[in-house]
Amino acid sequence: MTSFAVIRERAERRKGGAEALQRLLPHVLTHSEMSAVPDHRILSQMARRVFCTGFSWSVVDAKWAGFEEAFLGFEPGALLFQPDEFWDALTSDRRIIRNGMKIMSVRRNAQFISDIAGEHGSFGRFLADWPPSDQIGLLQVLAKRGSRLGGATGQMLLRFLGWDGFMLSQDVVTCLRDAGLDISTEAKSKRDLVRVQERFNVWADETGLPHAHISRICACSIGENRTRPDMVSDIGASED
């Protein structure tokens, strides 16, 4: 395997130096910060990631104030108290994107968050206590117990929440393969995911860096050399 020091040096050259690269690294919440994130903010982010999938992010962002109003501030308890008629009415509510399946995913994810909060005190505490060394296990929980939170959507959710995880964007996978990791170009199989997790764990132990920072450095080290606005607007497809 290529040394991570070599990957980091390459990323620094491409981005204009160590300080410039540092400014591109995502913010990772501490254990106490993650624990303190309210359940309604986590449900809001879940819904935002689900609605962004397959839609223009700018369209979703422009309407988000309307989403907050329509979904009662994304308070799980308040939403779970609502009758079927409330959810049916949302399918014709012009404040939001009227996609019935995604609207109902909010209802199911409100239950998911409520269940996890009952088991762990809050969803934020659940996330805070989950080790980055087993992100694959956490993604499995999101996919199995949540609604429409599998694959890249789950990875995106964790990144936007500030949880310390990697993202398997095209550039990250290309970097891993270029470094010598034997994975496919999509890295979606159980075998590939295990290998990716192991490699990130090794690099985290070697460098002391968060998994999220290693992921972004990998993305910045290869592929199209995007600007910061490009990275944010197309985070799922290229530099993570």
ABEGO torsion letter per residue (X at the ends): XBBAAAAAAAAAAAAGEAAAAAAABBBBBBAAAAAABBAAAAAAAAAAAAAABGBBAAAAAAAAAAAAAAAGGGBAAAAAABBAAAAAAAAABAABBBBAAAAAAAAAAAAAAAAAAAAAGBAAAAAAABBAAAAAAAAAAAAAABBGABEAAAAAAAAAAGBBBBBBBAAAAAAAAAAGBBBBAAGABAAAAAAAAAAAAAAAAAAGBBAAAAAAAAAAABEBBBBAAAAAAAAAABBX
